Amino acid sequence: MMGFATTSPVLNFVLRGTQILFAIVIIGLSVDLIRGHKVGSLPNSLGFSAFVGGLSILAGILGLAATWIDGLNSLVGVGIDAIVALVNIAGGILLATKVGGANCGQKTDDNWYKLSRIDILNGGCDKNLKDEEVCWYWHDSGANFAKMNTRCHQSKADFVFMFLVAAALIASALITYLRVRR
C-alpha cells in the first residue's frame, strides 16, 4: 500500500505543521490563563483547553509519522483525526459558551463587572470576612480590571485556534480518507 505522503508529502507537512503550530498557541494561551487564576479551584474548562492543545500536538506528530508509516495513514489515521477534531470543536464550543458575547475591548465599570462574572476571566473568587464574594481581578483597581479585558481576548483567541485546528484535522482526514478509498 502506497502512503499518502508518496503522492503529496508537502500537503501533509503543511497541514500537520499548521496543526502543531496552532496547538502550541492553544497550550500557550491556556497555560497563561491557568497561571492567571489566583484564587479558588481552577475552572475545568481551562484544564481541558490545555489538554486539547497537548492532544492536538500529539495527533500532529502522529500525522507527520504517517508520512513514513502506512498503518497510520489509513482509516486508523482518519479516526484519530476525527476524534481529535471533535475534541477541538468541543473545547472551542466550551470556551465560546463561557465567554459568550463578552465585549473584550470595552473598558467601563459595567463591562468589567460583566467580565468579573465569567469564571475563566476573573482570576477566581472567594468570600471575604463580610461573606461577600470578591474576585481576584475585580477587587482592586483599573489595572486589574484591564487584565480581565486581556484574559477575555486570550480566551477568544484560544477557542478560535481550537476551531482552526479542527479545520486542519478535518482537511487531513478527508484527504486521507479519499486516498484510502481509491
Secondary structure, DSSP 4 states (H G I P E B T S, - for coil): ---GGGT-HHHHHHHHHHHHHHHHHHHHHHHHHHHT--SSSPPHHHHHHHHHHHHHHHHHHHHHHTTT-GGGSSHHHHHHHHHHHHHHHHHHHHHHHHHTT--SS--SHHHHHHHHTSTTTS--EEE-TTS-EEEGGGSS-HHHHHHHHHHHHHHHHHHHHHHHHHHHHHHHHHHHHHHHH-
